[in-house]
Amino acid sequence: MDVYEQLEKLKVVLPQPSLKGGVYKPVKQVGNLLYISGQGCTQQGKPIMEGKVGKECTLEMGQLAARQCALNALGLLQDYLGDLNKVKGLVKTLAFVSSDPSFSQQHVVANGCSQFLCEVLGEEVGVGSRSAIGVSQLPGNIPVEIEFIFEI
């Protein structure tokens, strides 16, 4: 499957990477693995929503935030690789969900990311292992941040 044909079919435009917010590498390559620093649910460096899932944000809003994290990761990969078709597979995602203490569906929030990557990259390439955890706070009061490991 050609990633760019799939993006066009889904009417998805890849974002430009946001400016770094500290001292780190957005992408760190080790052998054939690319470690992607945590991607927030931002567009052009600004949060698309703020608050905790289960309080200010609904489950569906959390899923949309997780999808935006995945989209930002693809934009970063495009910038780093120059060709998303070089991606052999998603190895792992780690989703951090800023949650109300009573909220326990962090894994369902993470599905917003997983389903999107499966649609764009296909099941063979776009589905990897995954963890989703609830946290008390994320930078900028965003509801979701996700780290990625891809194989090229």
C-alpha positions in Angstrom: 0.0 0.0 0.0 1.3 3.4 -0.9 1.1 5.7 2.1 0.6 8.9 0.1 -2.3 7.4 -1.9 -3.9 6.4 1.4 -3.4 9.9 2.9 -5.0 11.4 -0.2 -7.9 9.0 -0.1 -8.5 9.9 3.6 -8.1 13.6 2.8 -5.3 13.9 5.3 -2.6 16.6 5.0 0.6 16.0 6.9 1.6 18.8 9.3 5.0 20.4 9.5 6.9 19.4 12.7 6.4 21.8 15.6 9.3 23.7 17.1 11.1 21.8 19.9 10.2 22.7 23.4 13.4 21.7 25.1 16.7 19.9 24.7 16.0 16.6 23.0 15.9 15.0 19.6 12.4 14.7 18.0 13.6 11.6 16.2 16.5 9.4 17.4 17.6 6.6 15.1 19.2 3.5 16.6 20.0 1.0 13.9 16.7 0.5 12.0 14.5 1.8 14.8 13.2 5.4 15.0 12.3 6.6 18.5 9.8 9.5 18.2 9.7 11.8 21.2 6.3 12.4 22.7 3.8 14.0 20.3 1.1 16.2 21.7 -2.3 16.9 20.3 -1.3 20.2 18.7 -1.7 21.9 15.4 1.0 24.5 14.4 2.3 24.3 18.0 -1.0 25.0 19.7 -3.2 22.5 21.6 -6.3 21.5 19.7 -7.9 21.0 23.2 -7.0 21.2 26.8 -8.0 19.4 30.0 -8.4 16.0 31.5 -10.3 13.2 29.7 -13.3 12.3 31.8 -13.6 15.9 33.0 -13.1 18.7 30.5 -12.7 16.3 27.6 -15.0 13.5 26.6 -13.8 10.0 25.5 -14.4 11.0 21.9 -12.4 14.2 22.3 -9.6 12.1 23.8 -9.6 9.8 20.8 -9.5 12.8 18.4 -6.5 14.1 20.5 -4.8 10.7 20.1 -5.4 10.8 16.4 -3.7 14.2 16.2 -0.7 12.9 18.1 -0.4 10.1 15.4 -0.8 12.7 12.6 2.0 14.8 14.2 4.3 11.7 14.4 3.7 11.0 10.7 4.6 14.6 9.8 7.8 14.3 11.9 8.6 11.0 10.1 8.0 12.6 6.7 10.4 15.4 7.6 13.1 13.0 8.9 12.8 10.2 6.2 11.5 12.1 3.2 9.4 9.1 2.3 6.8 7.4 4.6 6.9 4.3 2.4 10.3 3.6 4.1 8.5 2.7 7.3 8.5 -1.1 7.7 6.3 -1.2 10.8 5.1 0.4 14.0 6.9 -1.3 16.8 5.3 0.4 19.9 3.2 3.3 21.0 3.0 4.6 24.6 0.0 6.8 25.2 -0.2 9.1 28.2 -3.7 10.3 28.9 -4.3 13.1 31.4 -7.3 11.7 33.1 -9.8 12.5 35.8 -9.2 10.1 38.7 -12.5 8.3 38.0 -11.7 7.8 34.2 -10.4 4.3 33.4 -10.6 4.0 29.6 -7.1 5.2 28.6 -6.8 2.2 26.3 -10.0 3.3 24.4 -8.5 6.8 24.0 -5.3 5.3 22.6 -7.5 3.6 19.9 -7.8 7.0 18.3 -4.1 6.8 17.4 -4.1 3.1 16.6 -7.1 3.1 14.3 -5.7 6.1 12.4 -2.2 4.5 11.9 -3.9 1.3 10.8 -6.0 3.2 8.2 -3.0 5.2 6.9 -0.3 2.5 7.0 -2.3 -0.7 6.8 -2.6 -3.4 9.4 0.7 -5.1 8.6 2.7 -1.8 9.0 0.5 0.4 11.2 -0.3 -1.9 14.1 2.3 -2.5 16.8 2.3 -3.2 20.5 0.9 -0.5 22.8 0.5 0.7 26.3 -1.8 3.4 27.6 -1.5 5.0 31.0 -3.4 7.6 32.9 -1.4 10.6 34.3 -2.3 13.6 36.4 -1.0 16.3 34.1 0.7 16.8 30.7 2.6 19.8 29.3 0.4 22.7 28.3 -2.6 21.0 29.9 -3.0 18.8 26.8 -5.1 15.6 27.3 -2.9 13.2 25.3 0.7 12.7 24.5 2.1 9.7 22.6 5.6 8.2 22.1 6.3 6.0 19.1 8.9 3.5 17.9 9.0 2.7 14.2 11.1 0.3 12.2 12.5 1.4 8.9 
